[in-house]
Amino acid sequence: MVAHPDTSTGPFAGELFRTLAEEGRLVLDASQADDAIAGLERLLAEVHARLRVIQGWRQMPTSQVGQLPEEVAAEVVDAVFADQLTPGWWETVAEEIPKYIEALRRARRAPPPTGPLH
């Protein structure tokens, strides 16, 4: 039996999901798993985009929002504000989402065979 990871360290359960999938206790129909994986991959792309915004802001020699185009400024303000409220949150999310994706891939159950032989 696989040892269960400690889930008391935060709001994420990626390790637990991977363990459950590995043990066969987390099983999803292929279409459900594929939909969930696609959604998580989109979310991960958004998180990486937000991290790029934060990193770019940190590397600017003079960080003045007023000098940025309006749509970029709004994105920078949102990203930097969220990072100030919960430092390191986006980095943690970027590390955790792939665990969920991996768990869903492991939990994916192929559709039952069809045809005259089955």
PAGU-337112 format. One record per atom (N, C-alpha, C): atom name; residue in one letter; x, y, z. Coordinates in steps of 0.02 Angstrom, whole numbers, plus 32768, in hexadecimal, padded with zeros to 4 digits. Layout:
REM PAGU-337112
rec rovo=CA&lumro=A&xx=X&yy=Y&zz=Z
...
//
This chain:
REM PAGU-337112
rec rovo=N&lumro=M&xx=802A&yy=7FC5&zz=8000
rec rovo=CA&lumro=M&xx=8000&yy=8000&zz=8000
rec rovo=C&lumro=M&xx=802D&yy=803E&zz=8000
rec rovo=N&lumro=V&xx=8017&yy=8071&zz=7FDD
rec rovo=CA&lumro=V&xx=803C&yy=80AF&zz=7FD8
rec rovo=C&lumro=V&xx=802D&yy=80D9&zz=8016
rec rovo=N&lumro=A&xx=8061&yy=80F7&zz=8032
rec rovo=CA&lumro=A&xx=8057&yy=8124&zz=806B
rec rovo=C&lumro=A&xx=8035&yy=8164&zz=8053
rec rovo=N&lumro=H&xx=8005&yy=817B&zz=807A
rec rovo=CA&lumro=H&xx=7FE1&yy=81B8&zz=8067
rec rovo=C&lumro=H&xx=8008&yy=81F5&zz=807C
rec rovo=N&lumro=P&xx=800F&yy=8225&zz=804F
rec rovo=CA&lumro=P&xx=8034&yy=8262&zz=805F
rec rovo=C&lumro=P&xx=800F&yy=828D&zz=8092
rec rovo=N&lumro=D&xx=8034&yy=82B6&zz=80B4
rec rovo=CA&lumro=D&xx=8018&yy=82E5&zz=80E4
rec rovo=C&lumro=D&xx=7FF2&yy=831A&zz=80BE
rec rovo=N&lumro=T&xx=7FB1&yy=8321&zz=80CC
rec rovo=CA&lumro=T&xx=7F88&yy=8353&zz=80A9
rec rovo=C&lumro=T&xx=7F79&yy=838F&zz=80D4
rec rovo=N&lumro=S&xx=7F9A&yy=8394&zz=810E
rec rovo=CA&lumro=S&xx=7F8B&yy=83CC&zz=813B
rec rovo=C&lumro=S&xx=7FB4&yy=840A&zz=812D
rec rovo=N&lumro=T&xx=7FDD&yy=8409&zz=80F9
rec rovo=CA&lumro=T&xx=800B&yy=8440&zz=80EC
rec rovo=C&lumro=T&xx=7FEB&yy=8479&zz=80C5
rec rovo=N&lumro=G&xx=7FAF&yy=8474&zz=80AF
rec rovo=CA&lumro=G&xx=7F91&yy=84AB&zz=808B
rec rovo=C&lumro=G&xx=7F52&yy=8496&zz=8067
rec rovo=N&lumro=P&xx=7F39&yy=84C3&zz=803C
rec rovo=CA&lumro=P&xx=7EF9&yy=84B6&zz=801C
rec rovo=C&lumro=P&xx=7EFE&yy=8487&zz=7FE0
rec rovo=N&lumro=F&xx=7F39&yy=846E&zz=7FD0
rec rovo=CA&lumro=F&xx=7F41&yy=8444&zz=7F95
rec rovo=C&lumro=F&xx=7F43&yy=83FB&zz=7FA7
rec rovo=N&lumro=A&xx=7F2A&yy=83D1&zz=7F7B
rec rovo=CA&lumro=A&xx=7F29&yy=8389&zz=7F88
rec rovo=C&lumro=A&xx=7F45&yy=8363&zz=7F4C
rec rovo=N&lumro=G&xx=7F73&yy=8382&zz=7F28
rec rovo=CA&lumro=G&xx=7F8F&yy=8362&zz=7EEC
rec rovo=C&lumro=G&xx=7FB0&yy=831F&zz=7EFB
rec rovo=N&lumro=E&xx=7FD6&yy=831C&zz=7F31
rec rovo=CA&lumro=E&xx=7FF7&yy=82DC&zz=7F43
rec rovo=C&lumro=E&xx=7FC2&yy=82A7&zz=7F55
rec rovo=N&lumro=L&xx=7F8F&yy=82BB&zz=7F79
rec rovo=CA&lumro=L&xx=7F5A&yy=828C&zz=7F8B
rec rovo=C&lumro=L&xx=7F37&yy=8273&zz=7F4D
rec rovo=N&lumro=F&xx=7F27&yy=829F&zz=7F1F
rec rovo=CA&lumro=F&xx=7F06&yy=828B&zz=7EE0
rec rovo=C&lumro=F&xx=7F31&yy=825A&zz=7EB9
rec rovo=N&lumro=R&xx=7F73&yy=8268&zz=7EB6
rec rovo=CA&lumro=R&xx=7FA0&yy=823A&zz=7E92
rec rovo=C&lumro=R&xx=7FA0&yy=81F5&zz=7EB4
rec rovo=N&lumro=T&xx=7FA2&yy=81F4&zz=7EF6
rec rovo=CA&lumro=T&xx=7FA2&yy=81B5&zz=7F1A
rec rovo=C&lumro=T&xx=7F61&yy=818F&zz=7F0E
rec rovo=N&lumro=L&xx=7F29&yy=81B2&zz=7F13
rec rovo=CA&lumro=L&xx=7EE8&yy=8191&zz=7F07
rec rovo=C&lumro=L&xx=7EE3&yy=8175&zz=7EC1
rec rovo=N&lumro=A&xx=7EFB&yy=819A&zz=7E90
rec rovo=CA&lumro=A&xx=7EFA&yy=8182&zz=7E4B
rec rovo=C&lumro=A&xx=7F27&yy=8146&zz=7E43
rec rovo=N&lumro=E&xx=7F62&yy=8148&zz=7E61
rec rovo=CA&lumro=E&xx=7F91&yy=8111&zz=7E5D
rec rovo=C&lumro=E&xx=7F74&yy=80D1&zz=7E7C
rec rovo=N&lumro=E&xx=7F4F&yy=80D9&zz=7EB2
rec rovo=CA&lumro=E&xx=7F30&yy=80A0&zz=7ED3
rec rovo=C&lumro=E&xx=7EF0&yy=8089&zz=7EB1
rec rovo=N&lumro=G&xx=7EDA&yy=80AE&zz=7E7E
rec rovo=CA&lumro=G&xx=7E9C&yy=809C&zz=7E5B
rec rovo=C&lumro=G&xx=7E5D&yy=80B1&zz=7E7F
rec rovo=N&lumro=R&xx=7E64&yy=80DC&zz=7EB1
rec rovo=CA&lumro=R&xx=7E2A&yy=80F4&zz=7ED7
rec rovo=C&lumro=R&xx=7E0F&yy=8135&zz=7EBB
rec rovo=N&lumro=L&xx=7E33&yy=8154&zz=7E8C
rec rovo=CA&lumro=L&xx=7E1B&yy=818E&zz=7E67
rec rovo=C&lumro=L&xx=7E18&yy=8179&zz=7E1E
rec rovo=N&lumro=V&xx=7DDC&yy=8172&zz=7E05
rec rovo=CA&lumro=V&xx=7DD2&yy=815B&zz=7DC0
rec rovo=C&lumro=V&xx=7D9E&yy=8188&zz=7DA0
rec rovo=N&lumro=L&xx=7DAC&yy=819F&zz=7D64
rec rovo=CA&lumro=L&xx=7D7D&yy=81C9&zz=7D3F
rec rovo=C&lumro=L&xx=7D75&yy=81AE&zz=7CF8
rec rovo=N&lumro=D&xx=7D3A&yy=81B8&zz=7CDD
rec rovo=CA&lumro=D&xx=7D30&yy=81A9&zz=7C96
rec rovo=C&lumro=D&xx=7D60&yy=81D4&zz=7C6E
rec rovo=N&lumro=A&xx=7D76&yy=81BA&zz=7C35
rec rovo=CA&lumro=A&xx=7DA6&yy=81DD&zz=7C0C
rec rovo=C&lumro=A&xx=7D8F&yy=8224&zz=7BFA
rec rovo=N&lumro=S&xx=7D50&yy=822C&zz=7BE9
rec rovo=CA&lumro=S&xx=7D39&yy=826E&zz=7BD4
rec rovo=C&lumro=S&xx=7D39&yy=829F&zz=7C0F
rec rovo=N&lumro=Q&xx=7D26&yy=8288&zz=7C4A
rec rovo=CA&lumro=Q&xx=7D29&yy=82B3&zz=7C86
rec rovo=C&lumro=Q&xx=7D70&yy=82C6&zz=7C96
rec rovo=N&lumro=A&xx=7D9D&yy=8296&zz=7C94
rec rovo=CA&lumro=A&xx=7DE3&yy=82A3&zz=7CA3
rec rovo=C&lumro=A&xx=7E00&yy=82D4&zz=7C6F
rec rovo=N&lumro=D&xx=7DF1&yy=82C8&zz=7C30
rec rovo=CA&lumro=D&xx=7E0B&yy=82F4&zz=7BFB
rec rovo=C&lumro=D&xx=7DF3&yy=833B&zz=7C03
rec rovo=N&lumro=D&xx=7DB3&yy=8344&zz=7C14
rec rovo=CA&lumro=D&xx=7D98&yy=8387&zz=7C1F
rec rovo=C&lumro=D&xx=7DBA&yy=83A9&zz=7C5A
rec rovo=N&lumro=A&xx=7DC2&yy=8384&zz=7C91
rec rovo=CA&lumro=A&xx=7DE3&yy=83A1&zz=7CCC
rec rovo=C&lumro=A&xx=7E2C&yy=83B2&zz=7CBE
rec rovo=N&lumro=I&xx=7E4E&yy=8386&zz=7C9A
rec rovo=CA&lumro=I&xx=7E95&yy=8392&zz=7C89
rec rovo=C&lumro=I&xx=7E9A&yy=83D0&zz=7C5D
rec rovo=N&lumro=A&xx=7E6F&yy=83D6&zz=7C2C
rec rovo=CA&lumro=A&xx=7E71&yy=8411&zz=7BFF
rec rovo=C&lumro=A&xx=7E66&yy=8451&zz=7C28
rec rovo=N&lumro=G&xx=7E37&yy=8450&zz=7C56
rec rovo=CA&lumro=G&xx=7E2A&yy=848B&zz=7C7F
rec rovo=C&lumro=G&xx=7E66&yy=849C&zz=7CAB
rec rovo=N&lumro=L&xx=7E86&yy=8469&zz=7CC8
rec rovo=CA&lumro=L&xx=7EC1&yy=8475&zz=7CF2
rec rovo=C&lumro=L&xx=7EFC&yy=848E&zz=7CC8
rec rovo=N&lumro=E&xx=7F02&yy=8475&zz=7C8C
rec rovo=CA&lumro=E&xx=7F39&yy=848D&zz=7C61
rec rovo=C&lumro=E&xx=7F2E&yy=84D6&zz=7C4E
rec rovo=N&lumro=R&xx=7EF0&yy=84E9&zz=7C42
rec rovo=CA&lumro=R&xx=7EE2&yy=8530&zz=7C34
rec rovo=C&lumro=R&xx=7EF1&yy=855B&zz=7C72
rec rovo=N&lumro=L&xx=7EDD&yy=8543&zz=7CAC
rec rovo=CA&lumro=L&xx=7EEA&yy=8566&zz=7CEA
rec rovo=C&lumro=L&xx=7F36&yy=856D&zz=7CF5
rec rovo=N&lumro=L&xx=7F5B&yy=8538&zz=7CE9
rec rovo=CA&lumro=L&xx=7FA3&yy=853A&zz=7CF2
rec rovo=C&lumro=L&xx=7FC3&yy=856D&zz=7CC2
rec rovo=N&lumro=A&xx=7FAA&yy=8571&zz=7C85
rec rovo=CA&lumro=A&xx=7FC3&yy=85A4&zz=7C56
rec rovo=C&lumro=A&xx=7FB6&yy=85EA&zz=7C71
rec rovo=N&lumro=E&xx=7F7B&yy=85F5&zz=7C8E
rec rovo=CA&lumro=E&xx=7F6B&yy=8636&zz=7CAB
rec rovo=C&lumro=E&xx=7F98&yy=8647&zz=7CE7
rec rovo=N&lumro=V&xx=7FA5&yy=8615&zz=7D0F
rec rovo=CA&lumro=V&xx=7FD1&yy=861F&zz=7D49
rec rovo=C&lumro=V&xx=8017&yy=8631&zz=7D32
rec rovo=N&lumro=H&xx=8030&yy=860D&zz=7D00
rec rovo=CA&lumro=H&xx=8073&yy=861D&zz=7CE5
rec rovo=C&lumro=H&xx=8074&yy=8664&zz=7CC7
rec rovo=N&lumro=A&xx=803E&yy=8678&zz=7CA7
rec rovo=CA&lumro=A&xx=803B&yy=86BC&zz=7C8C
rec rovo=C&lumro=A&xx=803E&yy=86EF&zz=7CC4
rec rovo=N&lumro=R&xx=801A&yy=86E2&zz=7CF9
rec rovo=CA&lumro=R&xx=801A&yy=8710&zz=7D33
rec rovo=C&lumro=R&xx=805F&yy=8713&zz=7D52
rec rovo=N&lumro=L&xx=8081&yy=86DA&zz=7D57
rec rovo=CA&lumro=L&xx=80C5&yy=86D9&zz=7D73
rec rovo=C&lumro=L&xx=80F5&yy=8701&zz=7D47
rec rovo=N&lumro=R&xx=80EB&yy=86FD&zz=7D05
rec rovo=CA&lumro=R&xx=8115&yy=8725&zz=7CD8
rec rovo=C&lumro=R&xx=810A&yy=8770&zz=7CE3
rec rovo=N&lumro=V&xx=80CC&yy=8783&zz=7CEE
rec rovo=CA&lumro=V&xx=80BC&yy=87CA&zz=7CFC
rec rovo=C&lumro=V&xx=80DE&yy=87E0&zz=7D3C
rec rovo=N&lumro=I&xx=80D9&yy=87B7&zz=7D70
rec rovo=CA&lumro=I&xx=80F8&yy=87C9&zz=7DB0
rec rovo=C&lumro=I&xx=8144&yy=87CD&zz=7DA9
rec rovo=N&lumro=Q&xx=8161&yy=879C&zz=7D87
rec rovo=CA&lumro=Q&xx=81AA&yy=879C&zz=7D7D
rec rovo=C&lumro=Q&xx=81C0&yy=87D9&zz=7D54
rec rovo=N&lumro=G&xx=819B&yy=87E8&zz=7D20
rec rovo=CA&lumro=G&xx=81AA&yy=8823&zz=7CF7
rec rovo=C&lumro=G&xx=81A7&yy=8863&zz=7D20
rec rovo=N&lumro=W&xx=8175&yy=8868&zz=7D4B
rec rovo=CA&lumro=W&xx=816E&yy=88A3&zz=7D76
rec rovo=C&lumro=W&xx=81A9&yy=88A9&zz=7DA5
rec rovo=N&lumro=R&xx=81BD&yy=8871&zz=7DC1
rec rovo=CA&lumro=R&xx=81F5&yy=8872&zz=7DF0
rec rovo=C&lumro=R&xx=8236&yy=8886&zz=7DCE
rec rovo=N&lumro=Q&xx=823D&yy=8878&zz=7D8E
rec rovo=CA&lumro=Q&xx=827A&yy=8886&zz=7D6A
rec rovo=C&lumro=Q&xx=827C&yy=88CB&zz=7D4A
rec rovo=N&lumro=M&xx=8245&yy=88EE&zz=7D4B
rec rovo=CA&lumro=M&xx=8243&yy=8931&zz=7D2E
rec rovo=C&lumro=M&xx=826E&yy=8960&zz=7D58
rec rovo=N&lumro=P&xx=8299&yy=8989&zz=7D37
rec rovo=CA&lumro=P&xx=82C4&yy=89B6&zz=7D5E
rec rovo=C&lumro=P&xx=829D&yy=89E9&zz=7D86
rec rovo=N&lumro=T&xx=8268&yy=8A04&zz=7D6A
rec rovo=CA&lumro=T&xx=823C&yy=8A31&zz=7D8E
rec rovo=C&lumro=T&xx=81F5&yy=8A17&zz=7D86
rec rovo=N&lumro=S&xx=81DA&yy=89FE&zz=7DBA
rec rovo=CA&lumro=S&xx=8198&yy=89DF&zz=7DB7
rec rovo=C&lumro=S&xx=8162&yy=8A13&zz=7DC0
rec rovo=N&lumro=Q&xx=814B&yy=8A30&zz=7D89
rec rovo=CA&lumro=Q&xx=8116&yy=8A61&zz=7D8A
rec rovo=C&lumro=Q&xx=80DD&yy=8A4B&zz=7D5D
rec rovo=N&lumro=V&xx=80A6&yy=8A3B&zz=7D7C
rec rovo=CA&lumro=V&xx=806C&yy=8A22&zz=7D58
rec rovo=C&lumro=V&xx=8053&yy=8A56&zz=7D26
rec rovo=N&lumro=G&xx=8057&yy=8A95&zz=7D37
rec rovo=CA&lumro=G&xx=803D&yy=8ACA&zz=7D0C
rec rovo=C&lumro=G&xx=805F&yy=8ACD&zz=7CC8
rec rovo=N&lumro=Q&xx=8099&yy=8AB0&zz=7CC1
rec rovo=CA&lumro=Q&xx=80BD&yy=8AB1&zz=7C82
rec rovo=C&lumro=Q&xx=80AA&yy=8A76&zz=7C55
rec rovo=N&lumro=L&xx=8081&yy=8A4A&zz=7C6D
rec rovo=CA&lumro=L&xx=806D&yy=8A0F&zz=7C46
rec rovo=C&lumro=L&xx=802C&yy=8A1B&zz=7C22
rec rovo=N&lumro=P&xx=8021&yy=89F9&zz=7BE9
rec rovo=CA&lumro=P&xx=7FDF&yy=89FD&zz=7BC8
rec rovo=C&lumro=P&xx=7FA9&yy=89E6&zz=7BF9
rec rovo=N&lumro=E&xx=7F6D&yy=8A01&zz=7BF1
rec rovo=CA&lumro=E&xx=7F37&yy=89F6&zz=7C21
rec rovo=C&lumro=E&xx=7F28&yy=89AC&zz=7C2E
rec rovo=N&lumro=E&xx=7F22&yy=8983&zz=7BF8
rec rovo=CA&lumro=E&xx=7F11&yy=893D&zz=7C03
rec rovo=C&lumro=E&xx=7F4A&yy=8917&zz=7C25
rec rovo=N&lumro=V&xx=7F88&yy=892A&zz=7C17
rec rovo=CA&lumro=V&xx=7FC1&yy=890A&zz=7C38
rec rovo=C&lumro=V&xx=7FC4&yy=8921&zz=7C81
rec rovo=N&lumro=A&xx=7FB8&yy=8960&zz=7C8D
rec rovo=CA&lumro=A&xx=7FBA&yy=897A&zz=7CD1
rec rovo=C&lumro=A&xx=7F87&yy=8956&zz=7CFD
rec rovo=N&lumro=A&xx=7F4B&yy=894A&zz=7CE4
rec rovo=CA&lumro=A&xx=7F18&yy=8928&zz=7D0C
rec rovo=C&lumro=A&xx=7F2F&yy=88E1&zz=7D1D
rec rovo=N&lumro=E&xx=7F4C&yy=88BF&zz=7CED
rec rovo=CA&lumro=E&xx=7F65&yy=887B&zz=7CF9
rec rovo=C&lumro=E&xx=7F9E&yy=887B&zz=7D2D
rec rovo=N&lumro=V&xx=7FCB&yy=88AC&zz=7D27
rec rovo=CA&lumro=V&xx=8003&yy=88B1&zz=7D56
rec rovo=C&lumro=V&xx=7FE8&yy=88BF&zz=7D9C
rec rovo=N&lumro=V&xx=7FBA&yy=88EE&zz=7DA2
rec rovo=CA&lumro=V&xx=7F9F&yy=88FF&zz=7DE4
rec rovo=C&lumro=V&xx=7F7E&yy=88C1&zz=7E04
rec rovo=N&lumro=D&xx=7F56&yy=889D&zz=7DDE
rec rovo=CA&lumro=D&xx=7F35&yy=8861&zz=7DF8
rec rovo=C&lumro=D&xx=7F68&yy=882E&zz=7E0F
rec rovo=N&lumro=A&xx=7F99&yy=8820&zz=7DE5
rec rovo=CA&lumro=A&xx=7FCB&yy=87EC&zz=7DF4
rec rovo=C&lumro=A&xx=7FF6&yy=8800&zz=7E30
rec rovo=N&lumro=V&xx=800E&yy=883D&zz=7E31
rec rovo=CA&lumro=V&xx=803A&yy=8854&zz=7E67
rec rovo=C&lumro=V&xx=8013&yy=8859&zz=7EA9
rec rovo=N&lumro=F&xx=7FD6&yy=8870&zz=7EA6
rec rovo=CA&lumro=F&xx=7FAC&yy=8875&zz=7EE3
rec rovo=C&lumro=F&xx=7FA1&yy=8830&zz=7F01
rec rovo=N&lumro=A&xx=7F8E&yy=8800&zz=7ED6
rec rovo=CA&lumro=A&xx=7F83&yy=87BB&zz=7EEE
rec rovo=C&lumro=A&xx=7FC4&yy=879F&zz=7F0B
rec rovo=N&lumro=D&xx=7FFC&yy=87AD&zz=7EEC
rec rovo=CA&lumro=D&xx=803C&yy=8794&zz=7F05
rec rovo=C&lumro=D&xx=804E&yy=87B4&zz=7F48
rec rovo=N&lumro=Q&xx=803C&yy=87F3&zz=7F52
rec rovo=CA&lumro=Q&xx=804A&yy=8813&zz=7F91
rec rovo=C&lumro=Q&xx=801E&yy=87F8&zz=7FCA
rec rovo=N&lumro=L&xx=7FE0&yy=87E7&zz=7FB9
rec rovo=CA&lumro=L&xx=7FB3&yy=87CB&zz=7FEC
rec rovo=C&lumro=L&xx=7FC8&yy=8785&zz=8002
rec rovo=N&lumro=T&xx=7FDE&yy=875E&zz=7FD1
rec rovo=CA&lumro=T&xx=7FF2&yy=8718&zz=7FDF
rec rovo=C&lumro=T&xx=8033&yy=8709&zz=7FBB
rec rovo=N&lumro=P&xx=806B&yy=8721&zz=7FD6
rec rovo=CA&lumro=P&xx=80AB&yy=8716&zz=7FB5
rec rovo=C&lumro=P&xx=80B9&yy=86CC&zz=7FA9
rec rovo=N&lumro=G&xx=80CE&yy=86BD&zz=7F6C
rec rovo=CA&lumro=G&xx=80E0&yy=8679&zz=7F5A
rec rovo=C&lumro=G&xx=80A5&yy=864D&zz=7F45
rec rovo=N&lumro=W&xx=8068&yy=8669&zz=7F49
rec rovo=CA&lumro=W&xx=802C&yy=8642&zz=7F38
rec rovo=C&lumro=W&xx=802F&yy=8629&zz=7EF1
rec rovo=N&lumro=W&xx=803E&yy=8654&zz=7EC2
rec rovo=CA&lumro=W&xx=803D&yy=8641&zz=7E7B
rec rovo=C&lumro=W&xx=8072&yy=860C&zz=7E6C
rec rovo=N&lumro=E&xx=80AC&yy=8611&zz=7E8D
rec rovo=CA&lumro=E&xx=80E0&yy=85DF&zz=7E84
rec rovo=C&lumro=E&xx=80C8&yy=859B&zz=7E9D
rec rovo=N&lumro=T&xx=80A6&yy=859C&zz=7ED7
rec rovo=CA&lumro=T&xx=808C&yy=855E&zz=7EF3
rec rovo=C&lumro=T&xx=8057&yy=8540&zz=7EC5
rec rovo=N&lumro=V&xx=802B&yy=856A&zz=7EAC
rec rovo=CA&lumro=V&xx=7FF7&yy=8552&zz=7E7F
rec rovo=C&lumro=V&xx=8017&yy=8533&zz=7E40
rec rovo=N&lumro=A&xx=804B&yy=8553&zz=7E26
rec rovo=CA&lumro=A&xx=806D&yy=8539&zz=7DEA
rec rovo=C&lumro=A&xx=808F&yy=84F6&zz=7DF8
rec rovo=N&lumro=E&xx=80A1&yy=84E9&zz=7E36
rec rovo=CA&lumro=E&xx=80BE&yy=84A8&zz=7E48
rec rovo=C&lumro=E&xx=8089&yy=8473&zz=7E54
rec rovo=N&lumro=E&xx=804F&yy=8488&zz=7E6D
rec rovo=CA&lumro=E&xx=801B&yy=8458&zz=7E80
rec rovo=C&lumro=E&xx=7FEF&yy=8441&zz=7E46
rec rovo=N&lumro=I&xx=7FDE&yy=846E&zz=7E18
rec rovo=CA&lumro=I&xx=7FB0&yy=845B&zz=7DE2
rec rovo=C&lumro=I&xx=7FCA&yy=841F&zz=7DBB
rec rovo=N&lumro=P&xx=800A&yy=841A&zz=7DAA
rec rovo=CA&lumro=P&xx=8021&yy=83DF&zz=7D86
rec rovo=C&lumro=P&xx=8015&yy=839D&zz=7DAC
rec rovo=N&lumro=K&xx=8014&yy=83A0&zz=7DEE
rec rovo=CA&lumro=K&xx=8005&yy=8363&zz=7E15
rec rovo=C&lumro=K&xx=7FBE&yy=834C&zz=7E08
rec rovo=N&lumro=Y&xx=7F90&yy=837C&zz=7E05
rec rovo=CA&lumro=Y&xx=7F4A&yy=836B&zz=7DF7
rec rovo=C&lumro=Y&xx=7F43&yy=834F&zz=7DB0
rec rovo=N&lumro=I&xx=7F66&yy=836E&zz=7D81
rec rovo=CA&lumro=I&xx=7F64&yy=8356&zz=7D3C
rec rovo=C&lumro=I&xx=7F7E&yy=830F&zz=7D38
rec rovo=N&lumro=E&xx=7FB6&yy=8302&zz=7D59
rec rovo=CA&lumro=E&xx=7FD2&yy=82BE&zz=7D5A
rec rovo=C&lumro=E&xx=7FA1&yy=828D&zz=7D79
rec rovo=N&lumro=A&xx=7F82&yy=82A0&zz=7DB0
rec rovo=CA&lumro=A&xx=7F51&yy=8274&zz=7DD1
rec rovo=C&lumro=A&xx=7F17&yy=8264&zz=7DA3
rec rovo=N&lumro=L&xx=7EFE&yy=8297&zz=7D80
rec rovo=CA&lumro=L&xx=7EC6&yy=828B&zz=7D52
rec rovo=C&lumro=L&xx=7EDA&yy=825F&zz=7D18
rec rovo=N&lumro=R&xx=7F17&yy=8266&zz=7D01
rec rovo=CA&lumro=R&xx=7F2E&yy=8239&zz=7CCB
rec rovo=C&lumro=R&xx=7F32&yy=81F1&zz=7CE4
rec rovo=N&lumro=R&xx=7F49&yy=81E8&zz=7D22
rec rovo=CA&lumro=R&xx=7F4B&yy=81A5&zz=7D3F
rec rovo=C&lumro=R&xx=7F04&yy=8189&zz=7D4B
rec rovo=N&lumro=A&xx=7ED6&yy=81B5&zz=7D5D
rec rovo=CA&lumro=A&xx=7E92&yy=81A0&zz=7D6E
rec rovo=C&lumro=A&xx=7E66&yy=8196&zz=7D30
rec rovo=N&lumro=R&xx=7E7F&yy=81AA&zz=7CF7
rec rovo=CA&lumro=R&xx=7E58&yy=81A7&zz=7CB9
rec rovo=C&lumro=R&xx=7E49&yy=815E&zz=7CA6
rec rovo=N&lumro=R&xx=7E0A&yy=814F&zz=7C9F
rec rovo=CA&lumro=R&xx=7DF5&yy=810B&zz=7C8C
rec rovo=C&lumro=R&xx=7DDC&yy=810E&zz=7C44
rec rovo=N&lumro=A&xx=7DFA&yy=80E4&zz=7C1B
rec rovo=CA&lumro=A&xx=7DE6&yy=80E2&zz=7BD4
rec rovo=C&lumro=A&xx=7D9D&yy=80CB&zz=7BCF
rec rovo=N&lumro=P&xx=7D7A&yy=80E2&zz=7B9A
rec rovo=CA&lumro=P&xx=7D35&yy=80CC&zz=7B92
rec rovo=C&lumro=P&xx=7D33&yy=8081&zz=7B85
rec rovo=N&lumro=P&xx=7CFC&yy=8061&zz=7B99
rec rovo=CA&lumro=P&xx=7CF7&yy=8018&zz=7B8E
rec rovo=C&lumro=P&xx=7CF8&yy=8008&zz=7B44
rec rovo=N&lumro=P&xx=7D15&yy=7FCF&zz=7B32
rec rovo=CA&lumro=P&xx=7D17&yy=7FBC&zz=7AEB
rec rovo=C&lumro=P&xx=7CD1&yy=7FB2&zz=7AD0
rec rovo=N&lumro=T&xx=7CC9&yy=7FC1&zz=7A91
rec rovo=CA&lumro=T&xx=7C88&yy=7FB7&zz=7A70
rec rovo=C&lumro=T&xx=7C93&yy=7F8E&zz=7A32
rec rovo=N&lumro=G&xx=7C5F&yy=7F74&zz=7A18
rec rovo=CA&lumro=G&xx=7C64&yy=7F4F&zz=79D9
rec rovo=C&lumro=G&xx=7C49&yy=7F09&zz=79E2
rec rovo=N&lumro=P&xx=7C48&yy=7EE2&zz=79AB
rec rovo=CA&lumro=P&xx=7C29&yy=7E9F&zz=79AD
rec rovo=C&lumro=P&xx=7C4F&yy=7E6D&zz=79D8
rec rovo=N&lumro=L&xx=7C8F&yy=7E76&zz=79E4
rec rovo=CA&lumro=L&xx=7CB5&yy=7E47&zz=7A0B
rec rovo=C&lumro=L&xx=7CAE&yy=7E52&zz=7A56
rec rovo=N&lumro=H&xx=7C90&yy=7E89&zz=7A6B
rec rovo=CA&lumro=H&xx=7C8C&yy=7E99&zz=7AB2
rec rovo=C&lumro=H&xx=7C46&yy=7E9A&zz=7ACA
//
